Amino acid sequence: MLMGNDTNQNPYDRKSSVALFFSGLFNFYQFAAFEVKQTFLDLISFYLLKMKKELVLSLPGFMLCMLPALEDQNGEILKKVEKILISTEAIVGTSEFYGEIWKAMLRTPRARLSAIRYLDKRIPKNLKLARDQRDRNLVYIPEYTIKIINHEVTLELDLERQQRTRVMLERMDQHDYFYFYYPNKTKLVINALISGLSIVDNSNYVNRATLDFLISHMPINGDINSISENIRLVECASLAYTKKDFATLNKLQNWLFEDSFGDEEIEGDNDCMHNTIVTIVESQKRLFKKSMDLKKENVKHINTGLG
């Protein structure tokens, strides 16, 4: 039995067991028959979404199930999945929700395409739109926090965090915008985008979708990313030139140059143009240095072998 018959069992252990049980179901969804998918989504809607603590505990596995489901071609299923994800965000909190999607994109190649497309669709493109989301009560505060105490995972009602998040929600400046939609931005979000720009394997669709996100949400001459963050992104994106995929190169061209070197920018915003040039030049210098270091290492190995 899932719960067991021990009446003295810790209630939290039962919650952990239910979360573990649901996590075990998630992986099969992608390969299930249509009728089974319908039943599974009904199970999620009618049961798991009502068990908030279990959902918080099983969130990583849950997202890895729901994200690939967004690629389903059946309109009825797609609407159900989108509705489930909206409800999930309301339960776990906006920052936790998007943070888990960014983690899925970083760690799980099969989830990258659906993840970046969903992020492109759902994340407000700028601070003004984020404030509009807040005013419509569409940015959510988490109730529970997962903590590790004495080497055991516990789930606590965190009133202090709720109050802290509520203050950020009311203020909603650039830092708060990042907190809700780009949590741990430099380490998590930028690395996730770099994984989406990777040219390893057959990744053309992921590359294109990632560049679409950069064009719409992180223009290179905007104020979302720092110069150092953009340098890392441009360095990785530049490798796409080696694949010669026309659609990818066209999107890369748009991100790098479309809004950077027009007459209006040259006359009215020299700082933006300067930052864009610095970003591109520094990224190419880093690529060149890596290439030269690799050649030196290869020569060293050859000479060592001959010796």
N, C-alpha and C positions, 0 to 999 in steps of 0.2 A: 504493500500500500504506500502511496505517496506520502501521506501524513504520518503513518504509523499508528499504533494503538496505545502508545504510551501517554497516558493522561498527564504525566509529569513533564512531558517534553516542553522545553522552552518555547514560548510562542514565536520568538524570532526565528528559531530553528525551522519552524513550520513555514514561515514566510520565505526563508532561504530555500527550502525544499521546493516550494511552489515556483519560485523564480528559476531555480535550476531546471525544473521540469519543463517550463515554457521555453527556456533557452535551448533545450534539447530538441524542441519541435521546429525551431526557426530554420535550420539548414535545409530541411526537406522541401520547403515551399517552392523553391526555384524549379524543381523537377516534378512537382505534383501535377496531377490531372486537373482540368478546369473545375470539375465538380468539387474536388478536394480543396482547391484554393478558395472557392466560395465558402465552404464550411469552415475552413481555417480562419478566414477573415471575419466571419460571424463570431467565431470563438473569441477572437481578439476583441472585437467590438463589444460583445455582451458580457465578457468575463474579465479579461486582462486589464482593459482600460478602467474597470471599476475597482481593481485591486492596485491602488496607486503605489504602495510600497513595493509590491512585487515587480511592477513595471520599472520603477527606479533601479531596482537591483538587477534586472535582466536587460537594461537598456542597451548595452553594447551589442549583445546577440540579437536583440529585437531590431535594431537599426540595420544590422547586416542582412536581416531577412526582408525588411520593408523596402530598403533602397533598390535592390534588383527588381523588386515587384513593380517599381515605377516604370520599368521597361516593357511591361505587359501590354500587348496590343489590343486587349479587350477593354473597351471603354467603360463597361460596368465595373470591372475589377479595378481599373485605374482610379475611378472616382472613389471607390471604397478605400483604397490605399491612401489616397491624398487626404481623405477625411480622417482616417486613423492617425496619420502623421500630424495633422493640425491638432487633434485631441491630445496626442502625445506631448506636443510642445506645451500645451496648456497645463498638463499634469506635472511634467518634470522641470519646467522653466525654460525660457528662451535660450539662455546662455548654455545650460547643460545640453539642450537639444541640438543646437548648432555645433557645439563643441564635439559631440559624439559623431555628427556627420563629417566634420573635418577629420576626426580620427579615423573614421572608416575610409575616407578618401586617401589618407596617408598610408594606412596599413594594408588595405585590401584591394588589390587590382581589379577584381571583378565588380566592385562597388563604385569605382571611380567615375564612370560615365554618368550613371544615374545620380550620384552624389553631387557632382559639379553642376549638372543640369538643374537639380532641385535647388541648390544654393543660388544659382543664377536667377531662378524664378522667384524665390521667396525672400532673399535678403534685400532690404531697402538699399537703393543705389547710393544714397547719400544721407547726411545727417538730417536734413529737412524731412525726407520721407520716413526716416526712423522716428522722428517726433510725431509725424502723422500716425504711424502705427501705434505709438504710445497713446495718443489722444483717442484712438479708436479701441483702446484696451486690448491690443493685440500683441503686447509684449508682456511676458509672464514671469512671475517671481517663483523660485523653487521653494517648496515646503520642507523637503527633507535633504539631509546631507549624509553621505556615506563616510563613515569614519572607521579607522582601524584602532581598536583598543585592546591591549593585551593579546596582540596577534590575531584578533578576531574581528571580522567585519560587522559593523553595527550601523543601523539606520536611525538617525535622530531628527526630531523636529527642531530645526535650527532657527529660533526666533531672532537671534542676533544677526544672522546672515540675511534673513528676510528683511529686517529693518535697513541693513546696509544696502541691499539691492533696491529697496523701495526708494531710498534717497537718490541712488544713481538713476532710477527710472524717472523720477520727477525732474532731475537736473538735465539728463540726456545731453551731455556735451560729447565732444569727439571721443574722449576716453571711454565714456559710458557706452557709446555706440559700438566701439570695439569690444567692450566687455560682453555685450549681448550677442553680437553677430560674428565677431572675430576673436573669440577668447584665446588668450596666450598667443597673440597674433604672430610675433616674430618667430617663435619656435614651432608652433603647431600649424597655423594657417599658411605661412609662407612655405614651409616644408611640404605641406599637402599640395599646394599649387605647383611646387617644383616637381612633385611626383606626377602630377597631371601633365606637366610639360615634358616628362621623360620620353625619349624616343626608343626605349627598349621595347622589343616585341612589336606586335601589330597594334600600335596605340594612336593611329591617326585620328579616330573619332574623339578620343579623350583629349588629345592635343588641341583639336579644334574647339571643343567645348570649353576647355580651360582658357584658351585665348579669348573666346567670347565673353567669359566672365571677367577677364582682365580689361577688355575693351569697355564693358558696361559698368563695372564696379570699381576698377582700379586703373583709371587712365594714367599713363606714365607721367603726364605733367600735372596730375592732380595732387591732392594733399592727403590721400589715404595712406600711401606707403612712404617710408623714408627713402632717401637716396640709396642707402646700403641695402634695403630690402629690394628695391627695384633692380639694383645691380645683380643681385643673386638671381632674380627672375629672368632678366634679359640674358644673363650668361647661359642659363639652361635653355631658354627659348631659342637662342641663336643656333643651337645644335640641330634644330629642325631643318636648317638649310641643307644639311647633309642628306635628308630623306627625299627632298625634292617633291613633296606633296603640295600641289598647287593651292588647294584650299587652305591648308595650314599656313603656307607662306603668305598668302593674301591677307589672312587674319593677323599674322605677325606684323606685316607691313602696316596695316591699319593701326595696330596698337602702338607701334614705335613712332610712326611718322605722320599719321593723318592729321592730328590736332597740334602738332609740335612746331611745324615750320611754315605755317601760312602767314600771310602778310599781317593779319591782325595780331597774331602772337608776337611777331618780331617787333611791331610797333608798340604794342600795349603791355606785353608781359615778358620782358627779357629774362627775368629770373627763371620762369618756367622753361623757356627755351634752353637757357644755360644748364639747368638741372638735367634736362633730357639729354643734352649732348654729353655732359659729364657721365651720366648713367651708362650710355651706350659705349663711350670710349673706355671707361673703367672695366666694363664687363668684357670687352674684347681683349683688353690687356691681361685680364685674369685668365681668359681662355688661352691666349698665346703663351703665357707663363706655364700653364699646366701642360700644354703641348710640348714646350721645350724641356720641361722637367721630365716628361715621359720619354722623350728622345734620348736625353742624357742617361736615364736609367737603363734604357735598352742598350745603349752603347756600352755602358758599364758592365752589363751582364755578358755582352758579347766578348768584351776584352777579358773578363774574368774566365770565361769558358776557354778562350784561346790560351790563356796563361796556364 
